[in-house]
Amino acid sequence: MGLHSPSSLRDIKLEQNEAAHVIDIFMPPMRERINNRFVKKTLSLPAWLADKADEAGVNFSKIFQNALMEYLDVSQHDKQQHIRR
């Protein structure tokens, strides 16, 4: 899902009693919201380890994100740079 290019006010055809309005949006939060979506990945691990993690209340998504970022040597700064693209 991408963002549409802004329309030129000259290109907007108005009917009687209609008016065009300029809407100014600070885009970085919008881009982050669009680009920071989550995708589902299936993970397999030994049952005994899954049991221990469940008992400890482990947040698997957070642990996996942190471990993958460390493995790929990716920082929060890198994440923000990717989101701004």
Summary of the structure (lengths in Angstrom):
residues: 85
radius of gyration: 22.0
end to end distance: 13.2
largest distance: 70.5
contacts: 115
relative contact order: 0.12
helix: 48%
strand: 0%
